[in-house]
Amino acid sequence: MSKCSKCGTTSEEILETGFVGCEKCYELPEIREAIFKLHGGKTHKGE
């Protein structure tokens, strides 16, 4: 379980609630992985 160095929100809290505490939360490894799985990649493939 990672903890944001800026706001102190844990990755567990983010994954449980769906809310991030600040912009730095997106740098947590578990959150980056969850976003990658959700969106399926790093590049936009739609219209």
C-alpha positions in Angstrom: 0.0 0.0 0.0 1.5 3.3 -1.1 0.8 6.7 0.4 0.9 10.0 -1.4 3.8 12.1 -0.3 1.8 15.4 -0.8 -1.6 14.8 0.7 -1.2 11.5 2.6 -4.0 9.6 0.8 -3.3 5.9 0.5 -3.7 3.9 -2.7 -6.2 1.7 -0.8 -8.4 4.7 -0.1 -8.3 5.8 -3.7 -9.1 2.4 -5.1 -11.9 1.9 -2.5 -13.6 5.3 -3.0 -12.6 6.3 -6.5 -11.4 9.7 -5.4 -7.8 10.9 -5.4 -6.6 13.4 -2.8 -4.4 15.5 -5.2 -2.7 15.5 -8.5 0.4 13.7 -7.1 -1.8 10.7 -6.2 -1.7 9.7 -9.9 2.0 8.9 -9.5 1.4 6.1 -7.0 2.3 2.7 -8.7 -1.1 1.0 -7.8 -3.1 4.0 -9.2 -1.0 4.1 -12.4 -1.6 0.4 -12.9 -5.3 0.7 -12.2 -5.7 3.5 -14.7 -3.7 1.6 -17.3 -6.0 -1.4 -16.8 -9.1 0.7 -17.0 -8.1 2.6 -20.1 -6.3 -0.3 -21.8 -3.2 1.6 -22.9 -1.3 4.9 -23.0 -2.6 6.2 -26.4 -6.0 7.3 -27.5 -7.5 5.0 -30.1 -11.0 6.5 -30.5 -12.3 9.3 -32.7 
